[in-house]
Each structure stands twice: as C-alpha cells, then as structure tokens.
C-alpha cells in the first residue's frame, strides 16, 4: 500500500483532482528541523450529479486527546468510495497532529489549543499556521464544516451535536436540520462568549453550515459516539445528494428525535466554588429540577467534615459535568441546558 504523498507547500494541493487522494501536509517545527505531518484526504467524487452539491469538510483531532473524531474520520478516509460520491469531501483525522501524537488537549510544540487558534496566522507558531491553512485553503472548497469533539479528560458530555446562536434565520434553520442528521439525544446551542478562536465559529462567521459535537469523554473511544459521528457524516452526504441511499435512524431504539437545548449564556457554565473531589449524584443527560442535589464536593484535609452540597441553579438537562474526580476552584463543574424551540 502506498504512503500518503507529502506536501511541503499547501498551495500545491490539487483540490480538483478526481478520485481519492491521501496526503501528509508538512508544517515545519518552530524551533527544530522537522515537520508535523497533518493527514489529509481529498475525495472528488466520480459520480455525476444533476444537482449542485455543497462540498463537505470533516475534522477530527482538533484536540489531541479526543479520540472519537480521529477514529471516525480515519474510517471515512478508508471507507468512502469516490465511485459512489458526488462532489468534494475533505477529511482531516488529526488536525493538531502533534497534540494527537502526545495524547494532549493542546500542542506540545507551541502550547496552543488548536480550537482557540482561528483564524490563524501564516507567520505564527505551528498551530496558528495550521489554522490559517484550514481557513484559507480548506474552507473555500466547501460549504459544510463538521468538527468532531469529545470531552477528553476534562468534561463528561451527554451525546450531542452543537452550534452557536446564529443570527441569520436561514443559516440557523439549515444548521439545525443538518445537526439532527447525527440523531444524537441532544442538539446543544452553546455560548460563543466562553472562548474565541474556535474552528466552528470561524466557519459560522463565513456563512457555512458548521456543526460541532461531543461524542464521548474520558480519552476513550466511545462506541455510541463513533457510531453517531460516522453514520451522521454519511447521513449528511446523503442529505445533500453526495452519497446514494436513504437517511437512517442511527438510534432506532430511542423513540424521540434529537432534543434541542440551549446553554448560550455564560451563566449556564457553573464554576466550582472551591477545589475538591467531585462526587456526582445524577447521570449525564438527566433532567433535573431547580435546587435538586446533583453532587457533593469533598475536602479530604479533614475527613470528618461535611461535604459541600451542589444544587441545580435551574431546571433543565444536565449536558456537561466535570469528569475527573479532582476539580480546581473556578473550573466549570456542570452545565444545565434549557429546552429550546427550533
């Protein structure tokens, strides 16, 4: 089996070339001789279509210790057949390749979180240069952008797709429709004020149909998460006429469609009031009532002390909860999302 072609200048990638082509895009290290080889697969379908198709880009490994996206996109690189595809599909299984190799959230090469690096900088450190490559070379090729995440070793998430509040009602309606194709239990509208420089937000600002999502946690490969991410991408391709076949229910045993919930305000992200050991008392995805006891914070410097009881600040679905037992003061402890109307 031939190795992916190494591309030293991103301008040399032929995004128009028919068929399926695997590349390693070389981004030179900042302080030593060598490269971070970012995997890239470009598929230009061989099946003609009478309809206009939008082009789809799918990213995994924006954070290196979130494996569901990396596994999903690698499988798509192998499985998608250009003979069955109409239009262009761009697949990047490990966007922050150096973070993925190190199994860390941020790149050890420059200490940068790739999902805070957009729009990037062609003369910046390596993460900013990769982000600039995505914005200037990949985004212009597509209209649909999918960024597959998980909680890594920070937060546990109920299975969900996600996007920001979108002011344009037409763009918002299409994003909502496409997010539902992943058939996750939840679709989360999350805050755009929590951080800046996100890949999906940059795509949203360009008017693209940008979908994020949380498909597992714990630095694992979640069975259900990969199933929803993998089949969800294929549903997106079917939806736009880029892949033959009917859209499938990914979880046929769940009677309800994906539930749209909103956590778009900073007040929805509750910080831990002190450093301690977190004991959850409810499951992720559960509905809770205002003032319901959802967990306890323990201080083991005095094992006879009472734990600090943590109660829900409002009614809603517990979408995120800190995953490791140890939590530092100020770190987000949980997120409760309210039901929202499409």
N, C-alpha and C positions, 0 to 999 in steps of 0.2 A: 504494500500500500504506500503510495507516495506521500511525502510530508507536505504540509501546507507551505505555500510559497511565502518567503519572507519579503515584506515590502518595507523599504527604508524611507521612502517619501510617500506620505498618504496621497499626494496628488497623482501617484502612479496607479492607484487602484482603478480598474475599469469597472464601474458600476453598471455598465450597459452590456457586458459580455454575457451571451446566452448560456444557460445551464447553471450548474452548481460549482462554486469555486471557494476553496478554503485558503485563508491567508493567516500569517502572523505579521501584525503591523508593529514594526520596531520603533520604540520610543527610547532614545538614549538616556542613560542614567545621568544624574546631575553632577555627581562627584567622582565617578569612576568610569573606566572603559567598559562598555557593555550595554545591554538593552533589556527593557521589559517588552516581551513579545505578547501583544494583545491578540487573542484569537478572534478571527472574523470570518464569517461565511456569508457569501452573497449568492442568492439564487435569483436568476431571471428565468421565469417560467417559460417552458416551450409550448404550452398550450395557449392557443389564441383565444381571445375573448372579445365579444362584440361590445361589452360594457367597459366603461372606464374604471380601472381598479386603482386603489389609492397608494399602494406601497406600504409595507409594514416593517418596522424595526423592533426587535425584541432583545432586551438586555438582561443578563444575569451577572452576578458578581460585582455589582456596584459597591457593595460591602463584602469584604473577602470571607467573612465567617458566616455568611448566609448561603447555604448550600442548595436549597430547593431550586432557586433560579438557575444556578450553574448547571445542575443536573438536567433540569427541564430544557434549557437552551442547547446544551450539548446533544441531547437526544434528538431535538428538532434538526440540528445540523446534520445528523446522520440519517434521520428518517424521512424528511421531506424530499419528495421526488420531483425534480424540475419538469418531468414529463406530465405531471398532474397539476402543476402550478400555472396560474395566470398572473402576470405582474411580478413585482420585485419584493423579495423578503430578505432582510438583512438581520443576521443573528450574531450576537456578541455574548458568548457564555461567561467570560471573565473580564469585565470592563476594567476593574482595578486589579490587573493580573498579579501585581506584586502583593497586594493585600490578600488575594485568594491563596497564593503560594504560602504566605505566612499564617493563614487562617486568622486574620485580624480584621477588625472593622475598618481601620484606616491603613493607608500605605505606609510600610516601614521605610520607604525610600525618601519621603518628604514629610511624613506626619500629617498628611492631608486626607480628609474624608471626601471621597470622590463625589458623594451626594451633597456636598457643600461647595463644589469647585466650579459650578457653571455660572456664567457662560464660558469660562476658561480663559486662557491666555497663551497665545502661540510662543511667547518668550518666557513663560512662567516655569515653575517646577513641574515635574513629570505628570502629576495628577491634573494640573491645570492645562497642560498641553494635550493630554488625552481628552479632557472635557471639551477643549476647543476643536479637536478633531471630530468629536461627535456632533457638535453644533454646526460646524462649517462644512463637513463632508458627508455625514450620515443623515442629519435632519433634512437637508434639501432633497434627498432621494425618496422620502416617504411622507405620508400624511398621518399615519397611525404609529404611536410610540408606546411600547409596553415595557415597563421596568419592574422586574420580579424581585421582591424582597421577602425577608423573614425577620424574626426578632433577634437572630444571632444569640449572643449570651447576655443581652440586656433586657428585652421585654418579651413577655409572652403575649401573643395576639390570638384572638378569635379569627378564624379563617375569613379573609375579606379581600375584596378589591378596594381601591382607594383613589380619590382625586380631590382636588381643592374646590372651594367655591368658585364657580365660573360665571362671570357677569353676562357673557353672551348666551342668551337662551337657546340658540340653535346649536352652538358648540356643546353646551351643557347637556342638552337632550341627547345628542349623539354619543357623548361620553357615557352618560347613564345607560344607554342602550347597549353599548359595547361592553361596559363593565359587567352587565348582567349575564353576558355570554359565558363568563367563567363559573357561573352557577354556585358561587360561594354562599355560605349562610348570610353574610353581611356585605353591604357596599358602604364604605365609610367616607363621608365628606370630612376631611381633616384640615387643620389650621395651616394657612400659608404664612402665619406670623411666628411660628415656632422656630423656624430657621430659614436661611436663604441659600441660594446656590444649588437648588435641587434639580436633578435631571428632568423629572416630570413637569415641574413648574416652568422650566425653560421652554419645554415643548408646548405647554399650555399657552404661554405668552405668544408663541408663534402661531397660535390658532389651530394647533394639531389636536388630534384625538389622543389624549395622553392618559394611560391607565397605569397606576401602580397597584400594589397589593402586598399583603402579608400572608405568606403561605406556610408558616411554621415558626419554630424557635428552638433554642437550645443547642445551636450549632449542629443540628442533626439533619437528616433528610426525611422530612415528614411524608408518609405515604399518601395521605389525602391531599396534602398541599401540592405535591408534584402532580398528582392526578388532575387536580383542578387547574393548575397552571398549564400543563401540557395540553390537555384537551381543550382548555379555554382558548389558547392561542389558535388551535386548529378550528375551533368554532368561529373565531374572529376571521380567519381566512375564508371559511365557508360563507360567513355573513356578507363579505364583500365580493363574493364570486371568484375568489382566488384559488379555491380548493373545492373539488366536487363533493357532493353529499349534503345530507341534512344536518342542521344544528342539533346536537344531542344534549339530553339532560345528563350532567356529569354525576349528580347525586340523585338518582331516581327515587331513593327511599325517603328523602326529605319532602314532605308534602307541600311546603311553601316555597315561593320564589325567593330570590335574594332580597333581604330586608335592608332598605335604605335607612342609614342612621347618620346623625350629624354630631361631630365634635370639632366645629370650626372655630371655636373661641379659645383663647389662651386659658381661660378659667376652667376649661374642660380637662386640663392636664394637671393633676393634683400632685404637688411635690411632697416628698416625705418630710414630715416635720422634724425628724431627728435621725441620726444614724442608729441602725439597729438590725435585728434579724426579723425578717418578714414572714409571718405565718398567715397565708390566705385561708379564708373560710368559705369562699364561693368559687365556682368554676368560671373559667373564661367563657364569655358569651352568655352568661346567665343574666336574666332580668333581675334588677334589684330595686328596692324601694328607698325613698329618701330616709336617711338615718338608720338604714339597715347596717348591722355589723358585718363588715366584709373582710376584716383581718385584724391581726394584732402585731405590734412592734415590740420585740423583746430586747431587754438590756441585760446581758449576762455578767456585767460587773457586780451586780447584786442579784443572785439567782432567786432571792426571796421577794423581789419587787414585783408589783403588779405590772402586767404589760400595758402598753398604750393601745386602747381600742380605737380602730379606724372605722369610721362610718361613712356611708354613701352621702355625698353632698346633694344628690338629687336622684330622682327616679330615672331608670334607663337601662341600657345593656352594657355590661362590663366588657369593653372591647379590648382593653390592654391592661396588663398588670405586670409589675416588675417580676422578672423570672428568677434570678438568683436570690438566695435567702438573704444575703448581706446587701443592705442598701445604705447609701450615704445620704445625709441631710441635703435636701434640695433636688434630688433626682426624682424624676416622675415615678410615682408609686402606682397610679392607675388612671384610666380614662373611662368615663361613663358617657356613652353617646345616647342622645335622644332620637326618637323616631322622627323621620323627615318625610316630606312629600316629594315625589319625583318632580 
